[in-house]
Amino acid sequence: MKQTDNYKKHTHKNPIQRLLLWNFFRNFLNLTKAKQVDSILDVGCGEGFTLNRLREKGVGKKLEGIEYSKAAIELGHKTYPDIAIKQGNIYQLPYEDNSFDLVLCTEVLEHLDKPQDGLKELVRVSKKYLVISVPNEPFFMLAQLVRGKNWSRFGNDIEHVNHWTMFGFPQFVKKNAGSKVKILSKRFPFAWTMLLLEK
């Protein structure tokens, strides 16, 4: 079975990469476990690594994932057969308004041609909270270089079409999420920007 880049990232033995991911999830779990949520949707969930972390920590009762890549879904069903992952598109999520207490979207918006439309759809299906993260530039590119990746592109991932700084991403969210959405918390685990939003 073909491994995706995301699967390789989460299972890699590189100690620097493992440390970066550990720090990312430590911050992520600190944001989510403090909120009383029953239903969670992870949009762009990949193979289900984030949903599995939440399940292990007892966060949420109903956990679902939406993923565009068929290869990631196939790997996810094999890796975590008891986590519900189905194919879908961030621009047209197959749920009613206010369907989930918490909506997650980590490492997705930087890949989108229309990230503002994706963000609005995330807000639409959220009932209470959202956690959204993107690479914190230029630190993410520097981290890639340290790991020996993407040298010819100065650390820039070929699939990243949007690049936000730690200041630029909150401004993007404020501009596009809607007036009823407010930023409750900001975290900056190297090399990401992570926001907790309340609807």
N, C-alpha and C positions, 0 to 999 in steps of 0.2 A: 504494500500500500504506500502510495506516494506521500511523503511528509510535507506539510506546508511550512512556510517561513515562520509563522506564528508558533506552530508546534515545535519546531527546532529551537526557537527562542526560549520557550518555557521548559524544555528538556535538556538544554545545553549544559555541559559540565564546566564551561568557562567560569572561574570564580568571580571575576569582575561582573559578568552578566548576571550571575546568580545573586550577587550582592545588590545590584541595581534593582532586580525584580523583587527581592525580599523587602527592600526599602519602599518600593512602590506599593506593594500589597500591605505593608504595615500602615502606611498613611491611608490607603484606601479603606482598610478595615476599621481604622479609628474613626473615619468619617461615617461609615455605614452602620456599625454596631450600636452607635449611640441613638439611632432612630428606631422607633417602634414601627416596623414594617412587616406585613405578612406576605404581600405579593411583590415579586421582583422580576423585571424584564431586562435582560442584557442584550442590547442591540449591537450587532457585530461581535457576537460572543466567541467567534472562532470555534475551537474544539471544546469549550466549556471550562477552561481552567479557572476563570474568575468565579463562575457560578459554583464550582466545586469548593473553592476557598470559602465562599459564603456559607455553603452547606456545612462544611467542617466546623465553622465557628458558630453554627446555629443561628445565622442571620436569615430571617424570612422562612415562610412555610411553603409557599408556592413559587418555584423558581423556573423561569423559562428563558430560552435563548432564541434569538433570530440571527441567522447568518446567511450571507449571500453566496459564499463559496461552497459548492457541492463537495469538494475534496475535504474541506474543514469539517463539514457536517458528518461525512463518512468517518473521519478520524475521531470526531467527538462521540459518535454513537459507539465506537469500539472502545475508546478510552474511558468514557463515563456513560455507560449504557442506560443508567437510570436518571439521567438529566435530559429534560425535554428540549431538544434543539430542532428547529425547523427552518426551512429556507424562506427568506423574505428580503425585502428591499427597504432600506431606511427611509426612502422617500414615500413609501406607501405601506405603512405598518398595518397588518391585518387585525387591528384591535379597535374597539370603541374608544371614545374620549374617556380620559380619567380611568383607565383600566388597571393600572398598577400603582401601588404605594410608592415604589422606587423604580426608576428607570436608569439604567447604566449605559454608558457609551464611552468606552476607553479605546483610544488609539484608532479612531475611525474618521473623525471629521477632517483630519489632515489629508485624507485620501479622496475627498469628495470635490467634484466640480462645483457643486452648489451646497456648501456646508450650511448656509443659512436656512435652506429648505429642510435639510436633515434635522437641524436643531429644532425648528418649529414642529416637526413631526414627533420628535422626542417629547417636547413639552405637551403636545396634544394628548398623548397616551398616558402621561404621568398624572397621578392623583395628588401626590404630596411632594415628592423629592426627586432630584436627579443628581447623579454624579457623572461628571464628564471630564475626561482628561485628553490632553494632546501633548506632543513633544514640546518641550520648552527650548526654543531656539535662541541663541546658537548653541546652547549647551548640549542638546541632543546630538547635533552633528559632531561636536567635539568628542562626545562619548563614543560615537560610532568610529571615529578615527582611532581613539585609544584602543578599541576592540579590534582594530585592523580591518574595518569594514568600509566599503564605498570610498576608497582612496581617490579614485579618478573623479569623483563628484564632490570632493572635499567633505565627505561624511554625510552628504544628503542622500536619503533613500530615494531610489528612482520612482517609487510609487507615491511619494509625498508631493502634493500639488499646492498645499497651504502650509505656511510657516508663521507661527505666532510666538511672540515673546511672552514673558510672564505678565507683562502689562497689556499687551495687545489682545490676548485671548479673553480676559475678563471684559474688555471693551467690546469685543465682537459679540460676546454673549449678551451683555446689557443692551446692545443695539438690536439684536435679532430675536431674543427669547420672548419678548413681550413685556408689557408694563407690569403684569401681575407676578412675574418671576423675579425673585431676588437672590443674590448671592449670599449664602450664609457663612461659607468658609472657603478659604483658599489654602492649598497646600502646594509645595514645590519640591517633591522628592526628586533628586537628581536622576534624570534630566527631563522631568515632565512638569506640566501645570495641571493641577487637579482642582476642580470646583465642586462644591456642594451647593445645589440650588433648591429653593423652596418655591412651590407653586401656590 
